Amino acid sequence: MFDFIVSKYNYWIYVILMMIGFYAMIGKRNLVKKIIGMNLFQTAIILFFVSTAAKRGGTLPIIEHGHDHGAHAIEAAAYINPLPHVLMLTAIVVMVSTLGVALAIVIAIYRRYNTLEEDEILRQRK
């Protein structure tokens, strides 16, 4: 059991990163710290999905002799799955745009309330 847990150390690292990001989003009162937590959470998810597609001994899914029908069967298990990598490229674009919009909103909040602390902003709104 211990060997199984140690052999999956990368998944434990992703879970720890995800929980740190989740804690920063929920527990911190500063808006910039919340944004950093959101970014860390998203990065942990992207790393997790990319690592699931990695395979030892796997090759790229490119068939060199594609028109050779029936010469040999293609073994799908020997190839690396490219789909998670492609999906995570899209997720990175979404993550960067979300970060940009969040920082723009934080700048607008700071200009209006002169603070980034959630408690002070709520107190000023009353």
Z-matrix of the N, CA and C atoms (Angstrom, degrees):
N
C 1 1.449
C 2 1.525 1 110.93
N 3 1.352 2 116.19 1 -44.16
C 4 1.462 3 120.15 2 -179.81
C 5 1.521 4 111.14 3 -64.13
N 6 1.347 5 116.85 4 -38.75
C 7 1.465 6 120.50 5 178.63
C 8 1.528 7 111.22 6 -63.58
N 9 1.325 8 116.64 7 -37.62
C 10 1.463 9 120.47 8 177.85
C 11 1.527 10 110.91 9 -64.26
N 12 1.331 11 117.06 10 -42.61
C 13 1.472 12 121.37 11 -179.86
C 14 1.522 13 110.50 12 -66.09
N 15 1.313 14 117.18 13 -42.46
C 16 1.465 15 120.89 14 -179.64
C 17 1.524 16 110.84 15 -69.20
N 18 1.317 17 117.64 16 -34.45
C 19 1.468 18 119.82 17 -178.60
C 20 1.526 19 112.38 18 -69.55
N 21 1.310 20 117.49 19 -19.75
C 22 1.468 21 121.67 20 178.76
C 23 1.528 22 111.04 21 -104.79
N 24 1.325 23 116.78 22 37.99
C 25 1.468 24 120.72 23 -175.23
C 26 1.521 25 112.73 24 -60.83
N 27 1.336 26 117.43 25 -32.46
C 28 1.467 27 118.57 26 -179.10
C 29 1.525 28 111.21 27 -64.27
N 30 1.323 29 118.28 28 -35.99
C 31 1.460 30 120.24 29 177.82
C 32 1.528 31 111.15 30 -66.88
N 33 1.328 32 116.91 31 -36.37
C 34 1.465 33 119.76 32 177.42
C 35 1.528 34 110.64 33 -65.52
N 36 1.321 35 116.43 34 -37.65
C 37 1.466 36 119.93 35 177.70
C 38 1.526 37 110.12 36 -63.87
N 39 1.331 38 117.32 37 -41.27
C 40 1.467 39 120.22 38 179.24
C 41 1.530 40 110.99 39 -65.19
N 42 1.309 41 116.69 40 -39.66
C 43 1.467 42 120.03 41 179.20
C 44 1.525 43 110.08 42 -65.89
N 45 1.321 44 117.59 43 -41.04
C 46 1.466 45 120.63 44 179.06
C 47 1.529 46 110.30 45 -64.37
N 48 1.349 47 117.12 46 -45.09
C 49 1.467 48 120.33 47 177.13
C 50 1.527 49 111.36 48 -60.50
N 51 1.322 50 115.87 49 -40.79
C 52 1.459 51 120.50 50 -179.85
C 53 1.528 52 110.97 51 -64.61
N 54 1.317 53 117.07 52 -42.13
C 55 1.461 54 119.88 53 -179.56
C 56 1.526 55 111.88 54 -70.16
N 57 1.329 56 118.07 55 -34.00
C 58 1.468 57 120.58 56 174.99
C 59 1.528 58 109.69 57 -63.79
N 60 1.320 59 116.80 58 -44.17
C 61 1.457 60 120.49 59 177.56
C 62 1.519 61 112.08 60 -64.49
N 63 1.318 62 116.57 61 -40.50
C 64 1.465 63 120.45 62 178.62
C 65 1.520 64 110.89 63 -64.87
N 66 1.326 65 116.81 64 -41.65
C 67 1.458 66 120.49 65 177.63
C 68 1.530 67 110.89 66 -62.35
N 69 1.335 68 117.08 67 -41.37
C 70 1.464 69 120.45 68 179.92
C 71 1.525 70 110.53 69 -64.83
N 72 1.317 71 117.97 70 -37.22
C 73 1.469 72 119.97 71 179.55
C 74 1.522 73 111.54 72 -70.38
N 75 1.320 74 117.42 73 -38.60
C 76 1.457 75 121.02 74 -175.18
C 77 1.531 76 112.05 75 -89.60
N 78 1.316 77 117.87 76 -42.30
C 79 1.451 78 121.28 77 -169.82
C 80 1.511 79 116.65 78 -89.31
N 81 1.319 80 118.48 79 -26.47
C 82 1.460 81 120.61 80 -176.50
C 83 1.520 82 110.65 81 -83.64
N 84 1.341 83 116.20 82 152.11
C 85 1.458 84 121.94 83 -179.77
C 86 1.521 85 112.71 84 -103.05
N 87 1.328 86 117.87 85 -15.99
C 88 1.459 87 121.60 86 179.00
C 89 1.522 88 109.07 87 -82.16
N 90 1.320 89 116.82 88 132.71
C 91 1.474 90 120.28 89 -175.36
C 92 1.527 91 112.72 90 -67.04
N 93 1.329 92 117.61 91 -34.68
C 94 1.470 93 119.92 92 178.58
C 95 1.530 94 109.72 93 -67.52
N 96 1.318 95 117.51 94 -38.58
C 97 1.469 96 120.13 95 177.19
C 98 1.525 97 110.99 96 -65.11
N 99 1.321 98 117.08 97 -34.92
C 100 1.465 99 120.51 98 175.96
C 101 1.528 100 110.83 99 -64.79
N 102 1.325 101 116.66 100 -39.97
C 103 1.473 102 120.65 101 178.89
C 104 1.522 103 110.48 102 -66.91
N 105 1.327 104 117.04 103 -40.99
C 106 1.468 105 120.24 104 177.31
C 107 1.524 106 110.05 105 -62.73
N 108 1.334 107 117.38 106 -40.04
C 109 1.464 108 120.91 107 176.71
C 110 1.515 109 112.15 108 -62.86
N 111 1.342 110 116.52 109 -41.01
C 112 1.467 111 120.17 110 177.83
C 113 1.525 112 110.68 111 -62.94
N 114 1.329 113 116.41 112 -41.66
C 115 1.460 114 120.78 113 179.66
C 116 1.529 115 111.03 114 -65.80
N 117 1.323 116 117.49 115 -40.34
C 118 1.464 117 121.55 116 177.52
C 119 1.526 118 111.10 117 -64.98
N 120 1.320 119 117.07 118 -40.48
C 121 1.457 120 122.14 119 177.55
C 122 1.537 121 110.49 120 -61.20
N 123 1.328 122 116.42 121 -46.37
C 124 1.465 123 120.34 122 179.83
C 125 1.524 124 111.38 123 -65.25
N 126 1.317 125 117.18 124 -39.02
C 127 1.466 126 120.59 125 179.07
C 128 1.528 127 111.17 126 -64.26
N 129 1.319 128 117.39 127 -40.08
C 130 1.470 129 120.82 128 178.51
C 131 1.529 130 110.57 129 -62.52
N 132 1.318 131 116.93 130 -39.77
C 133 1.469 132 120.12 131 179.05
C 134 1.523 133 110.81 132 -66.36
N 135 1.324 134 117.00 133 -41.14
C 136 1.466 135 120.54 134 179.21
C 137 1.530 136 110.12 135 -64.08
N 138 1.325 137 117.53 136 -44.76
C 139 1.466 138 120.54 137 177.76
C 140 1.522 139 111.63 138 -60.85
N 141 1.327 140 116.70 139 -39.22
C 142 1.464 141 120.56 140 178.38
C 143 1.527 142 111.12 141 -61.31
N 144 1.321 143 117.15 142 -48.53
C 145 1.460 144 119.61 143 -177.35
C 146 1.522 145 112.13 144 -67.12
N 147 1.320 146 117.81 145 -37.88
C 148 1.467 147 119.97 146 178.16
C 149 1.527 148 110.03 147 -66.18
N 150 1.332 149 117.35 148 -38.19
C 151 1.466 150 119.17 149 -179.37
C 152 1.527 151 112.22 150 -69.89
N 153 1.340 152 117.66 151 -26.06
C 154 1.463 153 118.44 152 178.37
C 155 1.522 154 111.78 153 -70.07
N 156 1.326 155 116.98 154 -23.44
C 157 1.460 156 119.70 155 -179.41
C 158 1.522 157 112.34 156 -86.33
N 159 1.328 158 117.48 157 -13.82
C 160 1.461 159 120.53 158 -179.47
C 161 1.527 160 110.15 159 -72.22
N 162 1.324 161 114.69 160 144.39
C 163 1.467 162 119.38 161 -178.09
C 164 1.523 163 108.43 162 -146.99
N 165 1.316 164 117.29 163 130.11
C 166 1.467 165 120.43 164 176.89
C 167 1.522 166 109.49 165 -72.23
N 168 1.302 167 114.81 166 131.14
C 169 1.458 168 120.06 167 179.11
C 170 1.514 169 113.75 168 80.32
N 171 1.330 170 116.90 169 1.86
C 172 1.461 171 120.30 170 179.14
C 173 1.518 172 111.34 171 -80.39
N 174 1.303 173 115.29 172 153.46
C 175 1.459 174 120.27 173 178.80
C 176 1.524 175 109.24 174 -117.17
N 177 1.316 176 115.04 175 171.08
C 178 1.454 177 120.39 176 178.29
C 179 1.525 178 110.16 177 -68.44
N 180 1.321 179 118.03 178 144.56
C 181 1.474 180 120.15 179 -177.34
C 182 1.526 181 111.89 180 -81.08
N 183 1.319 182 115.28 181 60.57
C 184 1.463 183 120.81 182 177.23
C 185 1.527 184 107.39 183 -121.02
N 186 1.305 185 116.24 184 122.97
C 187 1.461 186 120.62 185 -179.93
C 188 1.520 187 107.28 186 -93.52
N 189 1.319 188 116.53 187 119.59
C 190 1.463 189 120.51 188 -174.93
C 191 1.522 190 112.65 189 -71.41
N 192 1.308 191 117.34 190 -40.00
C 193 1.458 192 121.19 191 -179.21
C 194 1.521 193 108.05 192 -114.61
N 195 1.305 194 116.06 193 75.15
C 196 1.457 195 121.59 194 -172.64
C 197 1.512 196 114.60 195 -70.92
N 198 1.323 197 118.79 196 -23.83
C 199 1.460 198 120.55 197 -176.29
C 200 1.518 199 113.17 198 -95.04
N 201 1.308 200 115.89 199 7.51
C 202 1.460 201 120.54 200 -179.21
C 203 1.530 202 108.22 201 -88.74
N 204 1.330 203 116.62 202 82.74
C 205 1.467 204 121.24 203 -175.83
C 206 1.525 205 110.78 204 -74.08
N 207 1.297 206 116.98 205 122.76
C 208 1.453 207 121.44 206 171.74
C 209 1.511 208 115.62 207 87.07
N 210 1.312 209 120.39 208 -0.08
C 211 1.460 210 120.38 209 -179.79
C 212 1.528 211 110.35 210 -70.34
N 213 1.322 212 116.93 211 -42.28
C 214 1.453 213 120.75 212 177.04
C 215 1.529 214 108.68 213 -154.92
N 216 1.306 215 114.90 214 152.91
C 217 1.469 216 119.46 215 -179.88
C 218 1.526 217 109.82 216 -81.34
N 219 1.304 218 115.95 217 145.47
C 220 1.466 219 121.43 218 179.25
C 221 1.519 220 108.11 219 -87.91
N 222 1.316 221 116.06 220 127.02
C 223 1.456 222 121.45 221 177.76
C 224 1.523 223 108.49 222 -96.84
N 225 1.317 224 116.93 223 107.60
C 226 1.461 225 121.49 224 -176.94
C 227 1.521 226 112.05 225 -66.44
N 228 1.314 227 118.16 226 -27.21
C 229 1.461 228 121.29 227 -178.28
C 230 1.526 229 112.37 228 -68.43
N 231 1.330 230 117.92 229 -16.66
C 232 1.462 231 121.10 230 -178.81
C 233 1.523 232 112.66 231 -84.30
N 234 1.324 233 117.75 232 -7.21
C 235 1.462 234 121.14 233 -175.48
C 236 1.523 235 111.87 234 -107.43
N 237 1.331 236 115.46 235 152.46
C 238 1.457 237 122.31 236 175.48
C 239 1.520 238 108.14 237 -81.69
N 240 1.318 239 116.55 238 138.10
C 241 1.462 240 121.25 239 179.50
C 242 1.532 241 109.71 240 -78.24
N 243 1.327 242 119.77 241 116.24
C 244 1.463 243 121.06 242 -178.19
C 245 1.528 244 113.95 243 -83.31
N 246 1.321 245 118.34 244 -13.01
C 247 1.457 246 121.21 245 -175.09
C 248 1.534 247 113.80 246 -60.47
N 249 1.345 248 120.18 247 -46.33
C 250 1.471 249 118.06 248 178.06
C 251 1.525 250 113.43 249 -60.33
N 252 1.328 251 117.24 250 -35.49
C 253 1.460 252 119.98 251 178.92
C 254 1.524 253 110.95 252 -64.98
N 255 1.308 254 116.41 253 -42.91
C 256 1.464 255 120.78 254 179.85
C 257 1.527 256 110.54 255 -66.32
N 258 1.312 257 117.15 256 -43.54
C 259 1.464 258 120.39 257 178.83
C 260 1.522 259 111.52 258 -64.23
N 261 1.327 260 117.47 259 -36.00
C 262 1.456 261 119.60 260 -179.34
C 263 1.521 262 111.99 261 -74.50
N 264 1.332 263 118.02 262 -25.88
C 265 1.469 264 119.51 263 171.18
C 266 1.518 265 109.80 264 -61.58
N 267 1.308 266 116.68 265 -42.36
C 268 1.467 267 120.95 266 175.88
C 269 1.519 268 110.58 267 -64.35
N 270 1.317 269 117.62 268 -40.67
C 271 1.468 270 121.44 269 179.43
C 272 1.523 271 111.03 270 -64.93
N 273 1.329 272 117.82 271 -34.90
C 274 1.465 273 120.48 272 177.63
C 275 1.520 274 110.18 273 -65.49
N 276 1.326 275 117.39 274 -41.01
C 277 1.464 276 120.82 275 177.50
C 278 1.527 277 110.23 276 -62.50
N 279 1.313 278 117.04 277 -43.43
C 280 1.466 279 121.09 278 178.05
C 281 1.525 280 110.32 279 -64.46
N 282 1.337 281 117.41 280 -39.99
C 283 1.459 282 121.53 281 -179.71
C 284 1.524 283 110.77 282 -63.11
N 285 1.315 284 117.63 283 -44.37
C 286 1.463 285 120.87 284 -179.37
C 287 1.524 286 110.64 285 -66.37
N 288 1.317 287 117.55 286 -41.16
C 289 1.462 288 119.47 287 179.45
C 290 1.531 289 111.14 288 -69.25
N 291 1.321 290 117.96 289 -36.93
C 292 1.459 291 121.16 290 175.48
C 293 1.528 292 110.53 291 -63.14
N 294 1.311 293 116.74 292 -41.35
C 295 1.464 294 121.17 293 178.04
C 296 1.524 295 110.58 294 -62.74
N 297 1.312 296 117.54 295 -43.27
C 298 1.459 297 121.13 296 179.25
C 299 1.520 298 112.60 297 -62.62
N 300 1.317 299 116.81 298 -45.14
C 301 1.468 300 120.73 299 178.87
C 302 1.526 301 110.56 300 -65.51
N 303 1.323 302 117.26 301 -41.95
C 304 1.460 303 120.56 302 -179.87
C 305 1.529 304 111.10 303 -63.56
N 306 1.329 305 117.42 304 -41.60
C 307 1.457 306 119.80 305 178.38
C 308 1.523 307 111.68 306 -67.23
N 309 1.330 308 117.76 307 -36.41
C 310 1.464 309 120.54 308 176.26
C 311 1.524 310 111.07 309 -64.13
N 312 1.320 311 117.05 310 -40.39
C 313 1.473 312 120.51 311 177.91
C 314 1.528 313 110.49 312 -66.62
N 315 1.339 314 117.11 313 -39.02
C 316 1.463 315 120.77 314 178.55
C 317 1.531 316 110.50 315 -64.33
N 318 1.324 317 117.75 316 -38.48
C 319 1.466 318 120.44 317 176.67
C 320 1.521 319 110.48 318 -62.89
N 321 1.320 320 117.33 319 -42.85
C 322 1.471 321 120.88 320 178.05
C 323 1.527 322 110.99 321 -64.06
N 324 1.310 323 117.32 322 -39.93
C 325 1.472 324 120.74 323 178.01
C 326 1.522 325 110.29 324 -64.71
N 327 1.328 326 116.88 325 -42.18
C 328 1.460 327 119.71 326 -179.97
C 329 1.534 328 111.28 327 -64.56
N 330 1.324 329 117.55 328 -40.11
C 331 1.465 330 120.39 329 178.10
C 332 1.523 331 112.17 330 -63.66
N 333 1.297 332 116.73 331 -33.20
C 334 1.473 333 119.60 332 -178.42
C 335 1.524 334 112.71 333 -82.10
N 336 1.347 335 117.28 334 -42.84
C 337 1.466 336 121.05 335 -173.17
C 338 1.531 337 114.11 336 -106.77
N 339 1.328 338 118.57 337 -8.83
C 340 1.475 339 123.84 338 -178.65
C 341 1.529 340 113.09 339 58.71
N 342 1.291 341 117.42 340 28.29
C 343 1.466 342 122.58 341 176.56
C 344 1.528 343 108.94 342 -158.13
N 345 1.326 344 114.80 343 159.53
C 346 1.464 345 120.59 344 175.03
C 347 1.522 346 111.86 345 -117.61
N 348 1.325 347 116.57 346 6.12
C 349 1.457 348 121.51 347 178.50
C 350 1.524 349 109.72 348 -83.75
N 351 1.328 350 115.31 349 127.03
C 352 1.460 351 121.89 350 -175.51
C 353 1.530 352 112.72 351 -59.52
N 354 1.329 353 117.55 352 -41.20
C 355 1.463 354 121.41 353 -179.03
C 356 1.523 355 112.38 354 -63.64
N 357 1.340 356 116.40 355 -42.65
C 358 1.460 357 120.43 356 -179.53
C 359 1.528 358 110.95 357 -68.04
N 360 1.306 359 116.96 358 -37.29
C 361 1.473 360 120.61 359 178.29
C 362 1.529 361 109.80 360 -63.72
N 363 1.329 362 116.61 361 -44.78
C 364 1.462 363 119.97 362 179.15
C 365 1.526 364 112.10 363 -65.43
N 366 1.338 365 116.81 364 -35.21
C 367 1.457 366 120.90 365 177.71
C 368 1.531 367 111.16 366 -67.29
N 369 1.331 368 117.47 367 -38.25
C 370 1.468 369 121.36 368 -179.78
C 371 1.528 370 112.07 369 -71.11
N 372 1.302 371 117.12 370 -26.65
C 373 1.476 372 120.94 371 -178.41
C 374 1.520 373 112.33 372 -74.46
N 375 1.329 374 118.61 373 -19.65
C 376 1.467 375 121.21 374 -176.38
C 377 1.484 376 112.54 375 -77.30
